[in-house]
């Protein structure tokens, strides 16, 4: 569990990190070594879930050996399926990170959500649904590794 008190905002008691794959933790279907290191570090305090429409069809293979749970939704419906997973995990226990239109509802419903404006872009539809926007997945994950950064951004 990761507990973060944000003055004049809320106290977060997070158990699950829910991530999109393509455009969020992966660029062109590939996860960098830095992101893999960050995921391993975060797995000590959070259960990590990767939810993906799997645009490249390689997400399961590329995530082998990482301390994560992965679910793919290659057919239509990833928007609602991702939201359903967050609901089942307990939205108030989730931090979600994404960049796409199909991440909008999972981000809206989570206790904390971050959008990544990375090399593959970010859907404008997600902007109004997230708490924070970062310029990279590394920066987004660092908000959880170094929570005072998150406190500085969200405090009242």
MARVEX-375756 format. One line per field, with one value per residue: x, y, z of N, C-alpha, C in turn. Coordinates in nm, 4 decimals. Example, Ala and Ser with C-alpha at 12.3 -4.5 7.8 and 13.67 -1.06 7.14 Angstrom:
<recs>
n.x: (1.3190,1.2850)
n.y: (-0.5690,-0.2250)
n.z: (0.7800,0.7080)
ca.x: (1.2300,1.3670)
ca.y: (-0.4500,-0.1060)
ca.z: (0.7800,0.7140)
c.x: (1.3200,1.2900)
c.y: (-0.3300,0.0030)
c.z: (0.7800,0.7870)
</recs>
This chain:
<recs>
n.x: (0.0841,0.0399,0.0513,-0.0481,-0.0551,-0.2170,-0.2136,-0.4989,-0.6436,-0.6704,-0.6284,-0.4570,-0.4948,-0.3492,-0.3595,-0.3446,-0.1870,-0.2805,-0.2270,-0.2101,-0.0889,0.0341,0.1693,0.1661,0.3145,0.4718,0.6443,0.5802,0.5275,0.7337,0.8944,1.0920,1.4105,1.4418,1.1732,1.0937,1.2547,1.1440,0.8835,0.9381,1.0345,0.8050,0.6350,0.6805,0.5180,0.2710,0.0128,0.0426,-0.1252,-0.1649,-0.3556,-0.4748,-0.5517,-0.3870,-0.2495,-0.0238,-0.0128,0.1715,0.2012,0.1742,0.3944,0.6067,0.5898,0.6711,0.8232,0.8061,0.6775,0.3788,0.0222,-0.1440,-0.3908,-0.5547,-0.7480,-0.8246,-1.0338,-1.3121,-1.4208,-1.2439,-1.2466,-1.4705,-1.4098,-1.1669,-1.2521,-1.4260,-1.2490,-1.1093,-1.3213,-1.3785,-1.1419,-1.1595,-1.2124,-1.1374,-0.8992,-0.7188,-0.4623,-0.4469,-0.2880,-0.2647,-0.2958,-0.4684,-0.7863,-0.9373,-0.8672,-0.9936,-1.2282,-1.1378,-0.9465,-1.0989,-1.2521,-1.0730,-0.8973,-0.6718,-0.5322,-0.3283,-0.2278,-0.0326,0.1595,0.3192,0.5548,0.3813,0.1655,-0.1407,-0.4760,-0.7147,-0.9487,-0.9028,-0.8057,-0.9737,-1.0344,-0.8322,-0.6003,-0.3391,-0.1064,0.1658,0.4852,0.6084,0.6217,0.8083,0.8267,0.5648,0.5548,0.7523,0.6206,0.4916,0.6986,0.8463,0.6664,0.6366,0.6566,0.4119,0.2496,0.3326,0.2258,-0.0537,-0.1520,-0.3591)
n.y: (-0.1183,0.2245,0.5214,0.8527,1.1720,1.4591,1.7847,1.9853,1.8639,1.5581,1.2373,0.9719,0.6265,0.3936,0.0914,-0.0302,0.0024,0.1043,0.0667,0.1831,0.0442,0.0813,0.3840,0.4766,0.3178,0.2052,0.2714,0.2592,-0.0074,-0.0972,-0.1292,0.0763,0.0219,0.1780,0.2324,-0.0279,-0.0756,0.1136,0.0102,-0.2318,-0.1340,-0.0003,-0.2141,-0.3105,-0.1779,-0.1484,-0.3257,-0.4081,-0.3445,-0.3941,-0.2769,-0.3186,-0.2395,-0.3492,-0.2735,-0.3409,-0.6095,-0.7389,-0.7048,-0.8835,-1.0578,-0.8691,-0.7883,-0.9975,-1.1414,-0.9162,-0.7734,-0.7799,-0.7768,-0.8553,-0.7620,-0.8028,-0.6356,-0.6775,-0.6526,-0.4360,-0.2179,-0.1624,0.0736,0.0570,-0.1892,-0.1431,0.0435,-0.1197,-0.3030,-0.1336,-0.0617,-0.3141,-0.3637,-0.1701,0.1437,0.3587,0.2762,0.2844,0.4058,0.5420,0.5429,0.6782,0.7473,0.7519,0.7743,0.5553,0.5279,0.7064,0.6692,0.4923,0.6516,0.8686,0.7506,0.6589,0.6959,0.8533,0.9968,1.0034,1.1553,1.0900,1.2743,1.1809,1.0533,0.9306,1.0903,1.2290,1.1765,1.4305,1.3999,1.2916,1.4823,1.6411,1.4531,1.3705,1.4008,1.4937,1.5883,1.4634,1.4864,1.2538,0.8945,0.8143,1.0385,1.0361,0.7910,0.8473,1.0294,0.8664,0.7226,0.9232,1.0781,1.3387,1.5116,1.4831,1.5791,1.8464,1.9305,1.8908,1.9953,2.2071)
n.z: (0.0000,-0.0676,0.0896,0.0696,0.1840,0.0959,0.1553,0.2232,0.0228,-0.0272,0.1354,0.0086,-0.0183,-0.1612,-0.3449,-0.5897,-0.9032,-1.2089,-1.5428,-1.8789,-2.1870,-2.4740,-2.5823,-2.3299,-2.1108,-2.2978,-2.6036,-2.9388,-2.8938,-2.7302,-2.4141,-2.2145,-2.0480,-1.8207,-1.7447,-1.6863,-1.4602,-1.2853,-1.2589,-1.1323,-0.8873,-0.7898,-0.7578,-0.5095,-0.3349,-0.4556,-0.6289,-0.9608,-1.2615,-1.6004,-1.8563,-2.1742,-2.5162,-2.6897,-2.9365,-3.0995,-3.0617,-2.9006,-2.6296,-2.4056,-2.4358,-2.4267,-2.1658,-2.0136,-1.7302,-1.5758,-1.2708,-1.2888,-1.3572,-1.6502,-1.8832,-2.1883,-2.4363,-2.7226,-2.9044,-2.9862,-2.7206,-2.5121,-2.3605,-2.1803,-2.0613,-1.9291,-1.7404,-1.5963,-1.4762,-1.3001,-1.1328,-1.0211,-0.8799,-0.6906,-0.7054,-0.5399,-0.4404,-0.6398,-0.8582,-1.1708,-1.4878,-1.8050,-2.1613,-2.3719,-2.5494,-2.4750,-2.2122,-2.0612,-1.8886,-1.6878,-1.5725,-1.4868,-1.2853,-1.0919,-0.7764,-0.7970,-1.0841,-1.3764,-1.6728,-1.9594,-2.1702,-2.4130,-2.6572,-2.8351,-2.8251,-2.6786,-2.6009,-2.6343,-2.5015,-2.2531,-2.0858,-1.9096,-1.7200,-1.5524,-1.2726,-1.2894,-1.5426,-1.7200,-1.8884,-1.9614,-1.9197,-1.7377,-1.5693,-1.4696,-1.3252,-1.1409,-0.9781,-0.8008,-0.6896,-0.5729,-0.3788,-0.2747,-0.4866,-0.6085,-0.4023,-0.4013,-0.6434,-0.6201,-0.3779,-0.1695)
ca.x: (0.0000,0.1078,-0.0311,0.0019,-0.1415,-0.2044,-0.2809,-0.6124,-0.6971,-0.7172,-0.5289,-0.4698,-0.4541,-0.3456,-0.3160,-0.3323,-0.1421,-0.3430,-0.1542,-0.2276,0.0375,0.0865,0.1620,0.1807,0.4408,0.5484,0.6457,0.5879,0.5216,0.8539,0.9097,1.2328,1.4683,1.4128,1.0352,1.0936,1.3120,1.0450,0.7749,0.9865,1.0382,0.6683,0.5675,0.7020,0.4108,0.1461,-0.0131,0.0436,-0.2127,-0.1564,-0.4783,-0.4394,-0.6161,-0.2763,-0.2414,0.0813,-0.0285,0.2924,0.2109,0.1967,0.5343,0.6968,0.5781,0.7193,0.9264,0.7755,0.5841,0.2523,-0.0896,-0.1774,-0.5142,-0.5670,-0.8825,-0.7940,-1.1550,-1.3730,-1.4708,-1.1404,-1.2888,-1.5571,-1.3418,-1.0703,-1.3315,-1.4786,-1.1392,-1.0876,-1.4343,-1.3620,-1.0292,-1.1943,-1.1623,-1.0765,-0.7679,-0.6434,-0.4032,-0.4454,-0.2050,-0.2935,-0.2809,-0.5618,-0.9296,-0.9942,-0.8252,-1.0698,-1.3168,-1.0603,-0.8822,-1.2031,-1.3039,-0.9678,-0.8687,-0.5690,-0.5058,-0.2238,-0.2201,0.1026,0.1721,0.4477,0.5892,0.2666,0.0579,-0.2393,-0.6105,-0.7673,-1.0648,-0.8619,-0.7558,-1.0638,-1.0617,-0.7145,-0.5519,-0.2075,-0.0552,0.3113,0.5449,0.6646,0.5845,0.9072,0.7838,0.4414,0.5886,0.8286,0.5266,0.4607,0.8249,0.8798,0.5328,0.6364,0.6329,0.2667,0.1987,0.3584,0.1377,-0.1984,-0.1934,-0.4482)
ca.y: (0.0000,0.3534,0.6242,0.9872,1.2777,1.5818,1.8870,2.0581,1.7921,1.4297,1.1355,0.8580,0.4945,0.3252,-0.0481,-0.0768,0.0896,0.0569,0.1307,0.1537,-0.0033,0.1578,0.5282,0.5102,0.2596,0.1592,0.3524,0.1674,-0.1436,-0.1327,-0.0690,0.1075,-0.0383,0.2691,0.2073,-0.1607,-0.0563,0.1844,-0.0827,-0.3253,-0.0612,0.0265,-0.3399,-0.3358,-0.1151,-0.1483,-0.4325,-0.3405,-0.4009,-0.3333,-0.3000,-0.2688,-0.2839,-0.4232,-0.2302,-0.4135,-0.7532,-0.7925,-0.6579,-0.9940,-1.1009,-0.7619,-0.7723,-1.1184,-1.1201,-0.7994,-0.8049,-0.7153,-0.8530,-0.7923,-0.8029,-0.7405,-0.6191,-0.6459,-0.6187,-0.3126,-0.2222,-0.1404,0.1854,0.0050,-0.2991,-0.0833,0.1005,-0.2324,-0.3559,-0.0377,-0.0783,-0.4415,-0.3504,-0.0683,0.2679,0.4438,0.2195,0.2804,0.5158,0.5017,0.6239,0.6482,0.8564,0.7387,0.7932,0.4412,0.5348,0.8167,0.6310,0.4370,0.7655,0.9460,0.6812,0.6252,0.7924,0.9406,0.9612,1.0799,1.1397,1.1029,1.3346,1.1280,1.0545,0.8868,1.1863,1.2085,1.2137,1.5492,1.3560,1.2483,1.5969,1.6797,1.3394,1.3336,1.4931,1.5454,1.5549,1.4657,1.4812,1.1210,0.7901,0.8169,1.1430,0.9910,0.6895,0.9134,1.0915,0.7651,0.6867,1.0425,1.1364,1.4828,1.5790,1.4815,1.6706,1.9829,1.9593,1.8826,2.0518,2.3238)
ca.z: (0.0000,-0.0744,0.1521,0.0386,0.2351,0.0178,0.2353,0.1664,-0.0925,0.0241,0.1670,-0.0820,0.0305,-0.2901,-0.3483,-0.7282,-1.0108,-1.3322,-1.6523,-2.0204,-2.2435,-2.5867,-2.5663,-2.1885,-2.0633,-2.4140,-2.7253,-3.0523,-2.8427,-2.6540,-2.2815,-2.1875,-1.9276,-1.7096,-1.7021,-1.6228,-1.3266,-1.2049,-1.2297,-1.0302,-0.7599,-0.7450,-0.7236,-0.3670,-0.2572,-0.5309,-0.7246,-1.0901,-1.3637,-1.7331,-1.9324,-2.3067,-2.6394,-2.7517,-3.0760,-3.1713,-3.0397,-2.8385,-2.4907,-2.3119,-2.4522,-2.3841,-2.0202,-1.9467,-1.6293,-1.4935,-1.1630,-1.3246,-1.4129,-1.7773,-1.9502,-2.3196,-2.4913,-2.8621,-2.9782,-2.9382,-2.5841,-2.4108,-2.2751,-2.0732,-1.9927,-1.8360,-1.6321,-1.5177,-1.3946,-1.1911,-1.0398,-0.9511,-0.7871,-0.5918,-0.7651,-0.4380,-0.4092,-0.7650,-0.9337,-1.3113,-1.5765,-1.9445,-2.2572,-2.4825,-2.5306,-2.4038,-2.0718,-2.0015,-1.7787,-1.5762,-1.5072,-1.4196,-1.1685,-0.9956,-0.6688,-0.8520,-1.2238,-1.4443,-1.8183,-2.0121,-2.3027,-2.4567,-2.7992,-2.9146,-2.8068,-2.5727,-2.6430,-2.5657,-2.4231,-2.1201,-2.0086,-1.8023,-1.6321,-1.4736,-1.1706,-1.3275,-1.6754,-1.7243,-2.0210,-1.9891,-1.8257,-1.6291,-1.4758,-1.4055,-1.2256,-1.0342,-0.8837,-0.6999,-0.6248,-0.4941,-0.3647,-0.2449,-0.6136,-0.6241,-0.3009,-0.4464,-0.7564,-0.5910,-0.2491,-0.1751)
c.x: (0.0882,0.0116,0.0330,-0.0997,-0.1128,-0.2832,-0.3881,-0.6663,-0.7559,-0.5987,-0.5577,-0.4173,-0.4590,-0.2920,-0.2855,-0.2841,-0.1939,-0.2845,-0.2069,-0.0908,0.0901,0.0622,0.1774,0.3101,0.5284,0.5374,0.6696,0.5960,0.6384,0.8585,1.0585,1.2803,1.4401,1.2717,1.0257,1.1470,1.2109,0.9294,0.8160,0.9890,0.8973,0.5937,0.5879,0.5882,0.2742,0.1341,-0.0317,-0.0379,-0.1911,-0.2805,-0.4586,-0.5282,-0.5144,-0.2657,-0.1405,0.0725,0.0889,0.3019,0.2412,0.3421,0.6313,0.6954,0.6265,0.8309,0.9040,0.6724,0.4484,0.1478,-0.1264,-0.3067,-0.5203,-0.7131,-0.8683,-0.9162,-1.2069,-1.4156,-1.3677,-1.1788,-1.3676,-1.4893,-1.2402,-1.1426,-1.3820,-1.3706,-1.1129,-1.1990,-1.4181,-1.2486,-1.0637,-1.1345,-1.0916,-0.9389,-0.6732,-0.5822,-0.3936,-0.3616,-0.2330,-0.2708,-0.3915,-0.7064,-0.9897,-0.9464,-0.9096,-1.1513,-1.2415,-0.9917,-0.9842,-1.2427,-1.2002,-0.9467,-0.7656,-0.5472,-0.4086,-0.2328,-0.0767,0.0961,0.3113,0.4634,0.4750,0.1461,-0.0335,-0.3744,-0.6574,-0.8853,-1.0293,-0.8299,-0.8453,-1.0902,-0.9474,-0.6783,-0.4236,-0.1775,0.0968,0.3597,0.6056,0.6147,0.6831,0.8688,0.6578,0.4716,0.6683,0.7388,0.4911,0.5853,0.8696,0.7516,0.5294,0.6183,0.4819,0.2014,0.2164,0.2629,-0.0088,-0.2425,-0.2770,-0.3776)
c.y: (0.1240,0.4580,0.7611,1.0883,1.4056,1.6901,1.9630,1.9941,1.6604,1.3419,1.0150,0.7323,0.4025,0.1832,-0.0967,0.0352,0.0296,0.1372,0.0886,0.1081,0.0899,0.3078,0.5724,0.4496,0.2126,0.2601,0.2573,0.0218,-0.1866,-0.0576,-0.0443,0.0381,0.0478,0.2436,0.0702,-0.1519,0.0111,0.0925,-0.1838,-0.2584,-0.0404,-0.1003,-0.3776,-0.2789,-0.1176,-0.2741,-0.3648,-0.4181,-0.3239,-0.3763,-0.2398,-0.3240,-0.3577,-0.3982,-0.3108,-0.5650,-0.8193,-0.7648,-0.7714,-1.0395,-0.9971,-0.7419,-0.8950,-1.0828,-0.9981,-0.8370,-0.7363,-0.8205,-0.7825,-0.8511,-0.7287,-0.7402,-0.5821,-0.6116,-0.4856,-0.3291,-0.1974,-0.0294,0.1340,-0.1075,-0.2465,-0.0236,-0.0107,-0.2904,-0.2644,-0.0492,-0.2056,-0.4368,-0.2599,0.0637,0.3575,0.3942,0.2235,0.4145,0.4647,0.5985,0.5805,0.7680,0.8585,0.7635,0.6771,0.4308,0.6341,0.7754,0.5710,0.5496,0.8481,0.8828,0.6549,0.7358,0.8954,0.8989,1.0592,1.0497,1.1658,1.1605,1.2980,1.1343,1.0095,0.9781,1.1501,1.2532,1.3361,1.5122,1.3192,1.3669,1.6327,1.5715,1.3050,1.4422,1.5639,1.5025,1.5669,1.4533,1.3468,1.0212,0.7864,0.9201,1.1007,0.8884,0.7488,0.9874,0.9952,0.7208,0.7988,1.1221,1.2840,1.5649,1.5901,1.5779,1.8149,2.0241,1.9721,1.9516,2.1779,2.4537)
c.z: (0.0000,-0.0201,0.1251,0.0909,0.1575,0.0918,0.1570,0.0389,-0.0466,0.0610,0.0794,-0.0133,-0.0905,-0.2779,-0.4894,-0.8198,-1.1403,-1.4480,-1.7886,-2.0730,-2.3529,-2.5691,-2.4227,-2.1348,-2.1780,-2.5280,-2.8419,-3.0057,-2.7566,-2.5211,-2.2565,-2.0598,-1.8052,-1.6562,-1.6344,-1.4799,-1.2344,-1.1666,-1.1233,-0.8921,-0.7051,-0.7051,-0.5766,-0.2816,-0.3264,-0.6162,-0.8602,-1.1923,-1.4934,-1.8100,-2.0699,-2.4175,-2.7264,-2.9021,-3.1572,-3.1540,-2.9692,-2.6889,-2.3928,-2.3181,-2.3974,-2.2325,-1.9430,-1.8481,-1.5417,-1.3875,-1.1835,-1.3604,-1.5426,-1.8328,-2.0830,-2.3637,-2.6388,-2.9466,-2.9264,-2.7932,-2.4765,-2.3138,-2.1552,-1.9946,-1.8918,-1.7156,-1.5392,-1.4265,-1.2756,-1.0874,-0.9571,-0.8493,-0.6694,-0.6361,-0.6651,-0.3942,-0.5289,-0.8039,-1.0767,-1.3919,-1.7199,-2.0334,-2.3622,-2.4465,-2.4526,-2.2579,-1.9920,-1.8795,-1.6611,-1.5003,-1.4290,-1.2868,-1.0594,-0.8922,-0.7132,-0.9960,-1.2865,-1.5934,-1.8619,-2.1528,-2.3529,-2.6069,-2.8885,-2.8963,-2.6916,-2.6260,-2.5650,-2.4768,-2.2792,-2.0280,-1.8905,-1.6995,-1.5374,-1.3729,-1.2140,-1.4703,-1.6705,-1.8687,-2.0563,-1.8863,-1.7095,-1.5236,-1.4009,-1.2962,-1.1105,-0.9360,-0.7712,-0.6241,-0.5310,-0.4711,-0.3262,-0.3726,-0.6387,-0.5251,-0.3475,-0.5597,-0.7154,-0.4621,-0.2687,-0.1534)
</recs>
